[in-house]
Amino acid sequence: MAMTHSSSSLAGSRKLVCNERLEFLGDAVLSSVTSDFLYTRFRKEREGFLSKSRSNLVCRERLNELALEIGIDKFITACGLPRTHNSYIYGNALEALIGAIYLDKGYRQCRRFLLDKVFSRLGDIDEVLKSDKNYKSRLIEWAQKQHLEVEFRITKEEPCKGGVFFVCEVLVGGEARGYGEGFSKRESHQKAARMAIQNLGLD
């Protein structure tokens, strides 16, 4: 079930036979394990640092990359999704897998899986935390320091099998600086922000 996307014909009219509920559960467990991990590792850091670090470690871009490294893409059952758009379907499936492990094996085994099989692939955690992949947050923080307004506009929104496809344009100081595509507004925002950061020479 963890590897069955809602677009799959296997889900049929029984929408509960897909990974969306497990994804919801896995997201919460992932947040808990990550908080525990960071709290233990960085004993002298304040709450602000811990919160930002957690957001960085479990952001969609990072989860998607980790899911592909683990090989989750080979097991997902889905159809009608144009994978050339680099959807977050893989990261979502990783969260669903985490939820499934939690249900089947409990919190302790789930924590071991994350530490041994997932976080271990990140390498030097201190270096990873310096590479902030929350592009939208980075862009907004930079723009605020420059006293520039940032606006994200959805320029296209169309239904497709398995959800809705969005195209977003980001304006910085009233000037178009990037665009992004995705199967959620959040995904399209992040990709637009990433292009803007590159175009502004901030990367």
Backbone as a printed PyTorch tensor [residue, N CA C, xyz], in Angstrom:
tensor([[[  0.8230,  -1.2030,   0.0000],
         [  0.0000,   0.0000,   0.0000],
         [  0.8660,   1.2670,   0.0000]],

        [[  1.9850,   1.2040,   0.6900],
         [  2.8550,   2.3760,   0.7750],
         [  3.3860,   2.8010,  -0.5920]],

        [[  3.5060,   1.8650,  -1.5170],
         [  4.0410,   2.1610,  -2.8350],
         [  2.9470,   2.3630,  -3.8920]],

        [[  1.6840,   2.4350,  -3.4830],
         [  0.5850,   2.6020,  -4.4280],
         [  0.0930,   4.0400,  -4.4170]],

        [[  0.3770,   4.7590,  -5.5000],
         [ -0.0660,   6.1450,  -5.6400],
         [ -1.5490,   6.1840,  -5.9780]],

        [[ -2.2080,   7.2880,  -5.6350],
         [ -3.6480,   7.3930,  -5.8600],
         [ -4.0210,   7.3740,  -7.3430]],

        [[ -3.0340,   7.6070,  -8.2330],
         [ -3.3150,   7.5810,  -9.6650],
         [ -3.3980,   6.1580, -10.2070]],

        [[ -2.9290,   5.1840,  -9.4350],
         [ -2.8680,   3.8070,  -9.9050],
         [ -4.2560,   3.2020, -10.0730]],

        [[ -4.3940,   2.3760, -11.0930],
         [ -5.6640,   1.6800, -11.3120],
         [ -5.9450,   0.6860, -10.1970]],

        [[ -4.8860,   0.3020,  -9.4600],
         [ -5.0730,  -0.6210,  -8.3460],
         [ -5.8970,   0.0190,  -7.2330]],

        [[ -5.7760,   1.3540,  -7.1390],
         [ -6.5560,   2.0520,  -6.1230],
         [ -8.0290,   2.0400,  -6.4900]],

        [[ -8.3000,   2.1310,  -7.8130],
         [ -9.6770,   2.0830,  -8.3040],
         [-10.5610,   3.0830,  -7.5850]],

        [[-11.7620,   2.6880,  -7.3040],
         [-12.6870,   3.5760,  -6.5890],
         [-12.4520,   3.5170,  -5.0860]],

        [[-11.6470,   2.5660,  -4.6270],
         [-11.3420,   2.4360,  -3.1980],
         [-10.1190,   3.2890,  -2.8830]],

        [[-10.3460,   4.5780,  -2.6810],
         [ -9.2410,   5.5070,  -2.5140],
         [ -8.4040,   5.2600,  -1.2580]],

        [[ -8.9120,   4.4330,  -0.3530],
         [ -8.1250,   4.1400,   0.8350],
         [ -6.9920,   3.1730,   0.5230]],

        [[ -7.0760,   2.5050,  -0.6590],
         [ -6.0300,   1.5590,  -1.0440],
         [ -4.9460,   2.3120,  -1.8130]],

        [[ -4.3410,   3.2830,  -1.1610],
         [ -3.2300,   4.0350,  -1.7290],
         [ -2.4190,   4.5820,  -0.5650]],

        [[ -1.3560,   5.2970,  -0.8640],
         [ -0.4080,   5.6500,   0.1910],
         [ -0.6470,   6.9980,   0.8580]],

        [[ -1.7530,   7.6690,   0.5660],
         [ -1.9510,   9.0200,   1.0980],
         [ -2.0840,   9.0430,   2.6220]],

        [[ -2.8370,   8.1090,   3.1950],
         [ -2.9870,   8.0660,   4.6570],
         [ -1.6620,   7.6780,   5.3280]],

        [[ -0.9430,   6.7280,   4.7150],
         [  0.3570,   6.3400,   5.2570],
         [  1.3620,   7.4900,   5.1500]],

        [[  1.2450,   8.2760,   4.0920],
         [  2.1110,   9.4410,   3.9210],
         [  1.8830,  10.4410,   5.0550]],

        [[  0.6170,  10.6500,   5.4030],
         [  0.2550,  11.5460,   6.5040],
         [  0.8920,  11.0660,   7.8120]],

        [[  0.7920,   9.7750,   8.0700],
         [  1.3540,   9.2080,   9.2960],
         [  2.8780,   9.2670,   9.2630]],

        [[  3.4560,   8.8950,   8.1320],
         [  4.9120,   8.8840,   8.0060],
         [  5.5260,  10.2640,   8.1790]],

        [[  4.8330,  11.2920,   7.7110],
         [  5.3110,  12.6650,   7.8600],
         [  5.4660,  13.0140,   9.3390]],

        [[  4.4760,  12.6200,  10.1420],
         [  4.5180,  12.9050,  11.5790],
         [  5.6350,  12.1210,  12.2730]],

        [[  5.7850,  10.8430,  11.9090],
         [  6.8360,  10.0150,  12.5200],
         [  8.2170,  10.5390,  12.1160]],

        [[  8.3660,  10.9090,  10.8530],
         [  9.6370,  11.4540,  10.3700],
         [ 10.0080,  12.7150,  11.1380]],

        [[  9.0340,  13.5770,  11.3550],
         [  9.2760,  14.8130,  12.1040],
         [  9.7120,  14.5030,  13.5330]],

        [[  9.0820,  13.5130,  14.1450],
         [  9.4160,  13.1270,  15.5090],
         [ 10.8370,  12.5680,  15.6090]],

        [[ 11.1760,  11.6510,  14.7090],
         [ 12.5100,  11.0370,  14.7320],
         [ 13.5830,  12.0830,  14.4390]],

        [[ 13.3190,  12.9600,  13.4830],
         [ 14.2830,  14.0000,  13.1360],
         [ 14.4960,  14.9580,  14.3010]],

        [[ 13.4180,  15.3230,  14.9770],
         [ 13.5220,  16.2060,  16.1430],
         [ 14.3660,  15.5560,  17.2320]],

        [[ 14.1060,  14.2850,  17.4790],
         [ 14.8590,  13.5210,  18.4750],
         [ 16.3400,  13.4750,  18.1030]],

        [[ 16.6160,  13.1790,  16.8420],
         [ 17.9860,  13.0810,  16.3400],
         [ 18.7400,  14.4070,  16.5150]],

        [[ 18.1280,  15.5050,  16.1080],
         [ 18.7770,  16.8120,  16.1860],
         [ 18.9420,  17.2770,  17.6330]],

        [[ 17.9270,  17.0180,  18.4500],
         [ 17.9820,  17.4110,  19.8610],
         [ 19.1470,  16.7250,  20.5720]],

        [[ 19.3670,  15.4740,  20.2310],
         [ 20.4460,  14.7010,  20.8550],
         [ 21.8120,  15.0990,  20.3040]],

        [[ 21.8710,  15.3550,  19.0110],
         [ 23.1550,  15.6560,  18.3630],
         [ 23.6580,  17.0670,  18.6890]],

        [[ 22.7440,  18.0240,  18.6970],
         [ 23.1350,  19.4180,  18.9300],
         [ 22.5950,  19.8780,  20.2860]],

        [[ 23.2870,  19.4770,  21.3340],
         [ 22.7970,  19.6850,  22.6990],
         [ 22.8640,  21.1430,  23.1430]],

        [[ 23.6820,  21.9490,  22.5080],
         [ 23.8520,  23.3340,  22.9500],
         [ 23.1250,  24.3450,  22.0550]],

        [[ 22.4590,  23.8510,  21.0080],
         [ 21.7840,  24.7640,  20.0800],
         [ 20.3820,  25.1220,  20.5680]],

        [[ 19.9320,  26.3050,  20.1710],
         [ 18.6110,  26.7840,  20.5770],
         [ 17.5210,  26.2470,  19.6600]],

        [[ 16.2780,  26.5170,  20.0520],
         [ 15.1090,  25.9950,  19.3220],
         [ 15.0770,  26.4590,  17.8710]],

        [[ 15.4730,  27.7060,  17.6340],
         [ 15.4440,  28.2360,  16.2680],
         [ 16.3300,  27.4450,  15.3190]],

        [[ 17.5360,  27.1270,  15.7790],
         [ 18.4660,  26.3280,  14.9780],
         [ 17.9010,  24.9390,  14.7250]],

        [[ 17.3430,  24.3250,  15.7650],
         [ 16.8030,  22.9710,  15.6370],
         [ 15.6350,  22.9270,  14.6670]],

        [[ 14.7640,  23.9230,  14.7360],
         [ 13.5910,  23.9660,  13.8420],
         [ 14.0130,  24.1330,  12.3930]],

        [[ 14.9630,  25.0510,  12.1560],
         [ 15.4360,  25.2750,  10.7880],
         [ 16.1620,  24.0440,  10.2650]],

        [[ 16.9340,  23.3880,  11.1190],
         [ 17.6710,  22.1880,  10.7070],
         [ 16.7040,  21.0570,  10.3560]],

        [[ 15.6680,  20.9000,  11.1560],
         [ 14.6710,  19.8620,  10.8680],
         [ 13.9930,  20.1320,   9.5310]],

        [[ 13.6070,  21.3700,   9.2960],
         [ 12.9760,  21.7320,   8.0310],
         [ 13.8970,  21.4510,   6.8510]],

        [[ 15.1820,  21.6900,   7.0390],
         [ 16.1640,  21.4640,   5.9850],
         [ 16.3400,  19.9740,   5.6960]],

        [[ 16.4120,  19.1650,   6.7550],
         [ 16.6480,  17.7330,   6.5770],
         [ 15.4790,  17.0130,   5.9220]],

        [[ 14.2470,  17.4240,   6.2210],
         [ 13.0710,  16.6930,   5.7390],
         [ 12.2970,  17.4660,   4.6780]],

        [[ 12.9350,  18.4650,   4.0410],
         [ 12.2480,  19.2010,   2.9790],
         [ 11.9740,  18.2690,   1.8050]],

        [[ 11.0190,  18.6350,   0.9730],
         [ 10.5870,  17.7660,  -0.1330],
         [ 11.7230,  17.4300,  -1.0900]],

        [[ 12.5640,  18.4140,  -1.3820],
         [ 13.6650,  18.1670,  -2.3150],
         [ 14.6100,  17.0940,  -1.7780]],

        [[ 14.9270,  17.2110,  -0.4880],
         [ 15.8420,  16.2470,   0.1230],
         [ 15.2030,  14.8570,   0.1860]],

        [[ 13.9360,  14.7820,   0.5810],
         [ 13.2540,  13.4870,   0.6660],
         [ 13.1890,  12.8250,  -0.7040]],

        [[ 12.9370,  13.6280,  -1.7400],
         [ 12.8650,  13.0760,  -3.0870],
         [ 14.2030,  12.4630,  -3.4970]],

        [[ 15.2960,  13.1740,  -3.2070],
         [ 16.6320,  12.6850,  -3.5430],
         [ 16.9500,  11.3980,  -2.7810]],

        [[ 16.6190,  11.3750,  -1.4940],
         [ 16.8820,  10.1920,  -0.6820],
         [ 16.0710,   8.9950,  -1.1620]],

        [[ 14.8190,   9.2480,  -1.5350],
         [ 13.9680,   8.1630,  -2.0210],
         [ 14.5520,   7.5410,  -3.2870]],

        [[ 15.0720,   8.3850,  -4.1750],
         [ 15.6700,   7.8820,  -5.4130],
         [ 16.9550,   7.1060,  -5.1220]],

        [[ 17.7400,   7.5710,  -4.1630],
         [ 18.9650,   6.8520,  -3.7810],
         [ 18.6420,   5.4730,  -3.2310]],

        [[ 17.5950,   5.3940,  -2.4350],
         [ 17.1930,   4.1170,  -1.8480],
         [ 16.6160,   3.1810,  -2.9040]],

        [[ 16.0590,   3.7530,  -3.9810],
         [ 15.4940,   2.9430,  -5.0600],
         [ 13.9900,   2.7770,  -4.9970]],

        [[ 13.3290,   3.6660,  -4.2800],
         [ 11.8740,   3.5720,  -4.1350],
         [ 11.1570,   3.7240,  -5.4740]],

        [[ 11.7500,   4.4790,  -6.3990],
         [ 11.1020,   4.7060,  -7.6960],
         [ 10.8310,   3.4080,  -8.4480]],

        [[ 11.5800,   2.3550,  -8.1450],
         [ 11.4080,   1.0740,  -8.8470],
         [ 10.1820,   0.3000,  -8.3620]],

        [[  9.6070,   0.7200,  -7.2460],
         [  8.5210,  -0.0480,  -6.6390],
         [  7.1790,   0.6810,  -6.6400]],

        [[  7.1680,   1.9380,  -7.0570],
         [  5.9250,   2.7110,  -7.0140],
         [  4.9650,   2.2660,  -8.1030]],

        [[  3.7190,   2.0640,  -7.7220],
         [  2.6590,   1.7470,  -8.6680],
         [  1.8670,   3.0180,  -8.9200]],

        [[  2.0020,   3.5640, -10.1310],
         [  1.3080,   4.8000, -10.5010],
         [  1.1180,   4.8060, -11.9970]],

        [[  0.2180,   5.6510, -12.4560],
         [  0.0260,   5.7640, -13.9020],
         [ -0.4500,   7.1730, -14.2200]],

        [[ -0.1320,   7.5860, -15.4430],
         [ -0.6050,   8.8840, -15.8970],
         [  0.1700,  10.0650, -15.3470]],

        [[  1.3130,   9.8360, -14.6750],
         [  2.0820,  10.9350, -14.1200],
         [  3.3440,  11.1500, -14.9470]],

        [[  3.5120,  12.3300, -15.5420],
         [  4.7010,  12.6190, -16.3370],
         [  5.9290,  12.7850, -15.4540]],

        [[  6.7150,  11.7580, -15.3230],
         [  7.8280,  11.7670, -14.3810],
         [  8.9510,  12.7100, -14.7990]],

        [[  8.9130,  13.1990, -16.0580],
         [  9.9460,  14.1330, -16.4790],
         [  9.8490,  15.4290, -15.6980]],

        [[  8.7390,  15.6900, -15.0270],
         [  8.5810,  16.9060, -14.2430],
         [  9.1850,  16.7600, -12.8520]],

        [[  9.8020,  15.6210, -12.5560],
         [ 10.4780,  15.4030, -11.2810],
         [  9.5490,  15.6550, -10.1030]],

        [[  8.3840,  15.0530, -10.1620],
         [  7.4040,  15.2160,  -9.0990],
         [  7.9350,  14.7010,  -7.7730]],

        [[  7.3250,  15.1640,  -6.6990],
         [  7.7140,  14.7110,  -5.3640],
         [  7.0760,  13.3650,  -5.0140]],

        [[  6.6020,  12.6500,  -6.0010],
         [  5.9430,  11.3700,  -5.7700],
         [  6.8670,  10.4130,  -5.0140]],

        [[  8.1700,  10.4980,  -5.2610],
         [  9.1100,   9.5750,  -4.6280],
         [  9.2940,   9.9120,  -3.1460]],

        [[  9.4550,  11.1870,  -2.8460],
         [  9.5730,  11.6020,  -1.4600],
         [  8.3110,  11.3040,  -0.6680]],

        [[  7.1530,  11.4910,  -1.3270],
         [  5.8840,  11.1680,  -0.6690],
         [  5.7990,   9.6740,  -0.3640]],

        [[  6.2840,   8.8580,  -1.3120],
         [  6.2690,   7.4080,  -1.1050],
         [  7.2080,   7.0140,   0.0290]],

        [[  8.3240,   7.7350,   0.1700],
         [  9.2400,   7.4610,   1.2840],
         [  8.5330,   7.7280,   2.6130]],

        [[  7.7830,   8.8120,   2.6820],
         [  7.0230,   9.0970,   3.8960],
         [  5.9990,   7.9960,   4.1610]],

        [[  5.3490,   7.5300,   3.1030],
         [  4.3710,   6.4510,   3.2620],
         [  5.0400,   5.1790,   3.7660]],

        [[  6.2390,   4.8900,   3.2590],
         [  6.9910,   3.7200,   3.7150],
         [  7.3260,   3.8470,   5.2010]],

        [[  7.7110,   5.0440,   5.6170],
         [  8.0010,   5.2890,   7.0310],
         [  6.7560,   5.0130,   7.8740]],

        [[  5.6020,   5.4680,   7.3870],
         [  4.3510,   5.2120,   8.0940],
         [  4.0390,   3.7320,   8.1790]],

        [[  4.3120,   3.0070,   7.0940],
         [  4.0470,   1.5570,   7.0780],
         [  4.9650,   0.8210,   8.0430]],

        [[  6.2390,   1.2040,   8.0830],
         [  7.1860,   0.5720,   9.0090],
         [  6.7580,   0.8270,  10.4460]],

        [[  6.2960,   2.0470,  10.6950],
         [  5.8350,   2.3850,  12.0480],
         [  4.6600,   1.5010,  12.4610]],

        [[  3.7140,   1.2990,  11.5520],
         [  2.5420,   0.4680,  11.8690],
         [  2.9340,  -0.9940,  12.0470]],

        [[  3.8270,  -1.4820,  11.1950],
         [  4.1880,  -2.9030,  11.2320],
         [  5.1920,  -3.2440,  12.3240]],

        [[  6.1440,  -2.3320,  12.5780],
         [  7.2790,  -2.6660,  13.4580],
         [  7.4030,  -1.7740,  14.6910]],

        [[  6.6950,  -0.6460,  14.7110],
         [  6.7810,   0.2250,  15.8710],
         [  7.7960,   1.3430,  15.7140]],

        [[  7.7860,   2.2580,  16.6700],
         [  8.6130,   3.4620,  16.5910],
         [ 10.1030,   3.1430,  16.6060]],

        [[ 10.5300,   2.2080,  17.4660],
         [ 11.9600,   1.9270,  17.5970],
         [ 12.5670,   1.4280,  16.2880]],

        [[ 11.8870,   0.4910,  15.6270],
         [ 12.3920,  -0.0280,  14.3540],
         [ 12.3360,   1.0410,  13.2650]],

        [[ 11.3160,   1.8730,  13.3350],
         [ 11.1890,   2.9470,  12.3530],
         [ 12.3450,   3.9430,  12.5210]],

        [[ 12.6660,   4.2510,  13.7590],
         [ 13.7880,   5.1600,  14.0430],
         [ 15.0970,   4.5530,  13.5420]],

        [[ 15.2790,   3.2510,  13.7650],
         [ 16.4980,   2.5890,  13.2950],
         [ 16.6000,   2.6340,  11.7720]],

        [[ 15.4790,   2.4160,  11.0930],
         [ 15.4610,   2.4830,   9.6290],
         [ 15.8950,   3.8650,   9.1500]],

        [[ 15.3480,   4.9040,   9.7610],
         [ 15.6750,   6.2650,   9.3410],
         [ 17.1480,   6.5990,   9.6060]],

        [[ 17.6470,   6.2310,  10.7630],
         [ 19.0310,   6.5560,  11.0930],
         [ 20.0210,   5.7270,  10.2820]],

        [[ 19.7390,   4.4230,  10.1160],
         [ 20.6960,   3.5260,   9.4530],
         [ 20.5880,   3.5240,   7.9310]],

        [[ 19.3670,   3.6690,   7.4090],
         [ 19.1600,   3.5210,   5.9710],
         [ 18.9010,   4.8300,   5.2260]],

        [[ 18.4740,   5.8550,   5.9500],
         [ 18.1160,   7.1130,   5.2860],
         [ 19.1000,   8.2250,   5.6410]],

        [[ 19.1480,   8.6210,   6.9070],
         [ 20.0290,   9.7170,   7.2960],
         [ 21.4960,   9.3900,   7.0450]],

        [[ 21.8460,   8.1170,   7.1010],
         [ 23.2400,   7.7250,   6.8830],
         [ 23.7050,   8.0630,   5.4710]],

        [[ 22.7810,   8.1960,   4.5510],
         [ 23.1180,   8.5150,   3.1580],
         [ 23.4360,   9.9920,   2.9650]],

        [[ 23.1680,  10.7960,   3.9610],
         [ 23.4010,  12.2310,   3.8450],
         [ 24.8670,  12.6020,   4.0040]],

        [[ 25.6620,  11.6910,   4.6000],
         [ 27.0700,  11.9950,   4.8190],
         [ 27.2530,  12.8770,   6.0400]],

        [[ 28.0650,  13.9240,   5.8990],
         [ 28.3530,  14.8410,   6.9940],
         [ 27.1300,  15.7230,   7.2580]],

        [[ 26.4390,  15.4750,   8.3580],
         [ 25.2130,  16.2160,   8.6730],
         [ 25.4750,  17.7110,   8.7970]],

        [[ 26.6040,  18.0780,   9.3910],
         [ 26.9220,  19.4990,   9.5470],
         [ 27.0260,  20.1940,   8.1930]],

        [[ 27.6210,  19.5140,   7.2220],
         [ 27.7350,  20.0930,   5.8820],
         [ 26.3720,  20.1300,   5.1920]],

        [[ 25.5860,  19.1020,   5.4110],
         [ 24.2510,  19.0410,   4.8000],
         [ 23.4010,  20.2040,   5.2730]],

        [[ 23.4740,  20.5110,   6.5610],
         [ 22.6520,  21.5800,   7.1240],
         [ 23.0440,  22.9540,   6.5920]],

        [[ 24.2450,  23.0720,   6.0640],
         [ 24.6720,  24.3430,   5.4760],
         [ 24.0690,  24.5420,   4.0880]],

        [[ 23.6620,  23.4420,   3.4530],
         [ 23.0860,  23.5230,   2.0970],
         [ 21.5680,  23.5230,   2.2020]],

        [[ 21.0070,  24.6840,   2.4560],
         [ 19.5670,  24.8450,   2.6630],
         [ 18.8230,  24.6380,   1.3460]],

        [[ 17.9510,  23.6340,   1.3000],
         [ 17.1960,  23.3380,   0.0930],
         [ 15.7770,  23.9170,   0.1180]],

        [[ 15.4720,  24.6960,   1.1540],
         [ 14.1700,  25.3700,   1.1710],
         [ 14.3190,  26.6630,   0.3730]],

        [[ 14.2240,  26.5360,  -0.9490],
         [ 14.5250,  27.6470,  -1.8420],
         [ 13.5570,  28.8180,  -1.6550]],

        [[ 12.3140,  28.5310,  -1.3950],
         [ 11.3310,  29.5960,  -1.2070],
         [ 11.6820,  30.4430,   0.0090]],

        [[ 12.0240,  29.7880,   1.0960],
         [ 12.4010,  30.5060,   2.3080],
         [ 13.6690,  31.3230,   2.0900]],

        [[ 14.6500,  30.7380,   1.4080],
         [ 15.8990,  31.4460,   1.1320],
         [ 15.6550,  32.6870,   0.2900]],

        [[ 14.8110,  32.5540,  -0.7200],
         [ 14.5290,  33.6840,  -1.6090],
         [ 13.8230,  34.8080,  -0.8480]],

        [[ 12.8470,  34.4470,  -0.0430],
         [ 12.0970,  35.4510,   0.7070],
         [ 13.0000,  36.1610,   1.7170]],

        [[ 13.8600,  35.4050,   2.4060],
         [ 14.7770,  36.0090,   3.3770],
         [ 15.7170,  36.9940,   2.6910]],

        [[ 16.2420,  36.6020,   1.5320],
         [ 17.1520,  37.4940,   0.7960],
         [ 16.4120,  38.7460,   0.3360]],

        [[ 15.2150,  38.5750,  -0.2000],
         [ 14.4410,  39.7120,  -0.7130],
         [ 14.0860,  40.6990,   0.4010]],

        [[ 13.7840,  40.1900,   1.5730],
         [ 13.4590,  41.0640,   2.6990],
         [ 14.6500,  41.9440,   3.0690]],

        [[ 15.8380,  41.3780,   3.0110],
         [ 17.0390,  42.1580,   3.3130],
         [ 17.2880,  43.2200,   2.2530]],

        [[ 16.8280,  42.9480,   1.0230],
         [ 16.9990,  43.9030,  -0.0730],
         [ 15.7970,  44.8380,  -0.1980]],

        [[ 14.8370,  44.6680,   0.6960],
         [ 13.5880,  45.4580,   0.6810],
         [ 12.8330,  45.2910,  -0.6420]],

        [[ 12.7940,  44.0480,  -1.1060],
         [ 12.0850,  43.7200,  -2.3380],
         [ 10.9030,  42.8020,  -2.0280]],

        [[  9.8390,  42.9570,  -2.7660],
         [  8.6510,  42.1140,  -2.5850],
         [  8.7580,  40.8640,  -3.4450]],

        [[  8.3570,  39.7410,  -2.8800],
         [  8.3390,  38.4810,  -3.6160],
         [  6.8910,  38.0360,  -3.7770]],

        [[  6.5200,  37.6910,  -5.0030],
         [  5.1460,  37.2510,  -5.2610],
         [  5.1640,  35.9730,  -6.0910]],

        [[  4.4280,  34.9730,  -5.6410],
         [  4.2920,  33.7180,  -6.3740],
         [  2.9120,  33.6910,  -7.0300]],

        [[  2.8960,  33.5190,  -8.3420],
         [  1.6390,  33.5010,  -9.0890],
         [  1.4480,  32.1550,  -9.7850]],

        [[  0.3060,  31.5480,  -9.5700],
         [ -0.0300,  30.3320, -10.3050],
         [ -0.5820,  30.7520, -11.6610]],

        [[  0.1620,  30.4360, -12.7140],
         [ -0.2290,  30.8530, -14.0600],
         [ -1.0070,  29.7770, -14.8130]],

        [[ -0.9440,  28.5470, -14.2950],
         [ -1.6570,  27.4520, -14.9500],
         [ -2.0370,  26.4280, -13.9070]],

        [[ -3.2480,  25.9540, -13.9980],
         [ -3.7440,  24.9480, -13.0630],
         [ -4.7170,  24.0450, -13.8150]],

        [[ -4.3290,  22.8220, -14.0280],
         [ -5.1850,  21.9340, -14.8080],
         [ -5.2430,  20.5370, -14.1930]],

        [[ -6.4250,  19.9270, -14.2330],
         [ -6.5650,  18.5660, -13.6920],
         [ -5.7680,  17.5770, -14.5330]],

        [[ -5.2450,  16.5770, -13.8840],
         [ -4.5720,  15.4890, -14.5860],
         [ -4.7860,  14.2350, -13.7650]],

        [[ -4.4810,  13.1040, -14.3530],
         [ -4.6920,  11.8530, -13.6530],
         [ -3.8080,  11.8000, -12.4200]],

        [[ -4.4120,  11.6100, -11.2750],
         [ -3.6670,  11.5510, -10.0360],
         [ -3.5840,  12.8610,  -9.2970]],

        [[ -4.2490,  13.9290,  -9.8150],
         [ -4.2190,  15.1960,  -9.0890],
         [ -4.3820,  16.3950,  -9.9840]],

        [[ -3.6890,  17.4810,  -9.6150],
         [ -3.7460,  18.7380, -10.3520],
         [ -2.3200,  19.1650, -10.6710]],

        [[ -2.1210,  19.6880, -11.8820],
         [ -0.7980,  20.1270, -12.3040],
         [ -0.7510,  21.6520, -12.2700]],

        [[  0.3060,  22.2030, -11.6320],
         [  0.4260,  23.6450, -11.4600],
         [  1.6800,  24.1770, -12.1470]],

        [[  1.5610,  25.3910, -12.6840],
         [  2.7140,  26.1300, -13.1810],
         [  2.7430,  27.4580, -12.4310]],

        [[  3.8870,  27.7900, -11.8610],
         [  4.0170,  28.9800, -11.0290],
         [  5.1030,  29.9020, -11.5700]],

        [[  4.8680,  31.2030, -11.4710],
         [  5.8540,  32.2220, -11.8120],
         [  6.1540,  33.0280, -10.5570]],

        [[  7.4370,  33.3260, -10.3130],
         [  7.7960,  34.1250,  -9.1470],
         [  8.3450,  35.4710,  -9.6030]],

        [[  7.8270,  36.5210,  -8.9800],
         [  8.2690,  37.8790,  -9.2750],
         [  9.0330,  38.4180,  -8.0720]],

        [[ 10.1870,  39.0100,  -8.3400],
         [ 11.0040,  39.6290,  -7.3000],
         [ 11.1400,  41.1070,  -7.6400]],

        [[ 10.6140,  41.9390,  -6.7840],
         [ 10.6170,  43.3700,  -7.0760],
         [  9.8080,  43.7010,  -8.3050]],

        [[  8.7620,  42.9050,  -8.5550],
         [  7.8920,  43.1360,  -9.6990],
         [  8.4010,  42.5700, -11.0070]],

        [[  9.5660,  41.9200, -10.9990],
         [ 10.1630,  41.3710, -12.2180],
         [ 10.1690,  39.8490, -12.1610]],

        [[  9.7270,  39.2080, -13.2390],
         [  9.6990,  37.7510, -13.3010],
         [ 11.1230,  37.2020, -13.2600]],

        [[ 11.3590,  36.2930, -12.3070],
         [ 12.7010,  35.7520, -12.1360],
         [ 12.7890,  34.2430, -12.2740]],

        [[ 11.6500,  33.5650, -12.2900],
         [ 11.6930,  32.1130, -12.4160],
         [ 10.3140,  31.5150, -12.5010]],

        [[ 10.2510,  30.2570, -12.9460],
         [  8.9790,  29.5450, -12.9700],
         [  9.2230,  28.0900, -12.5710]],

        [[  8.1600,  27.4440, -12.1500],
         [  8.2770,  26.0500, -11.7450],
         [  6.9980,  25.2960, -12.0140]],

        [[  7.1170,  23.9850, -12.1500],
         [  5.9700,  23.1130, -12.4110],
         [  5.9020,  22.0400, -11.3380]],

        [[  4.6980,  21.5570, -11.0690],
         [  4.5790,  20.4950, -10.0780],
         [  3.1630,  20.0440,  -9.8670]],

        [[  3.0140,  18.9590,  -9.0960],
         [  1.6940,  18.4000,  -8.8140],
         [  1.1230,  18.9340,  -7.4990]],

        [[  1.7210,  20.0250,  -6.9910],
         [  1.1690,  20.7620,  -5.8570],
         [  1.6700,  22.1910,  -5.9800]],

        [[  0.9450,  23.1180,  -5.3600],
         [  1.3930,  24.5110,  -5.3930],
         [  2.7570,  24.6380,  -4.7190]],

        [[  2.9460,  23.9010,  -3.6370],
         [  4.2060,  23.9670,  -2.9020],
         [  5.3700,  23.5530,  -3.7760]],

        [[  5.1840,  22.4860,  -4.5330],
         [  6.2540,  22.0090,  -5.4080],
         [  6.5780,  23.0370,  -6.4800]],

        [[  5.5520,  23.6080,  -7.0960],
         [  5.7840,  24.6080,  -8.1450],
         [  6.4370,  25.8610,  -7.5670]],

        [[  6.0620,  26.2500,  -6.3470],
         [  6.6810,  27.4020,  -5.6890],
         [  8.1670,  27.1690,  -5.4510]],

        [[  8.5040,  25.9810,  -4.9410],
         [  9.8960,  25.6720,  -4.6430],
         [ 10.7540,  25.6800,  -5.9070]],

        [[ 10.2300,  25.1300,  -6.9750],
         [ 10.9990,  25.0770,  -8.2210],
         [ 11.1590,  26.4620,  -8.8350]],

        [[ 10.1210,  27.2840,  -8.7190],
         [ 10.2120,  28.6590,  -9.2170],
         [ 11.2410,  29.4420,  -8.4030]],

        [[ 11.2200,  29.2430,  -7.0870],
         [ 12.1710,  29.9310,  -6.2130],
         [ 13.5990,  29.4890,  -6.5090]],

        [[ 13.7690,  28.1990,  -6.7850],
         [ 15.1130,  27.6970,  -7.0990],
         [ 15.6500,  28.3420,  -8.3710]],

        [[ 14.8090,  28.4680,  -9.3980],
         [ 15.2400,  29.1140, -10.6360],
         [ 15.5540,  30.5770, -10.3920]],

        [[ 14.7500,  31.2350,  -9.5630],
         [ 14.9890,  32.6460,  -9.2590],
         [ 16.3270,  32.8330,  -8.5550]],

        [[ 16.6310,  31.9550,  -7.6160],
         [ 17.9040,  32.0260,  -6.8960],
         [ 19.0750,  31.8780,  -7.8590]],

        [[ 18.9320,  30.9520,  -8.8120],
         [ 19.9860,  30.7560,  -9.8010],
         [ 20.1130,  31.9760, -10.7110]],

        [[ 18.9820,  32.5150, -11.1470],
         [ 18.9990,  33.6850, -12.0430],
         [ 19.5430,  34.9380, -11.3600]],

        [[ 19.3520,  35.0140, -10.0470],
         [ 19.8320,  36.1570,  -9.2860],
         [ 21.2930,  35.9790,  -8.8470]],

        [[ 21.8640,  34.8280,  -9.1500],
         [ 23.2530,  34.5530,  -8.7960],
         [ 23.4740,  34.3370,  -7.3130]],

        [[ 22.4550,  33.7900,  -6.6280],
         [ 22.5380,  33.5920,  -5.1910],
         [ 22.9410,  32.1830,  -4.8140]],

        [[ 23.0200,  31.2810,  -5.7740],
         [ 23.3150,  29.8720,  -5.4840],
         [ 24.8170,  29.6270,  -5.4240]]])
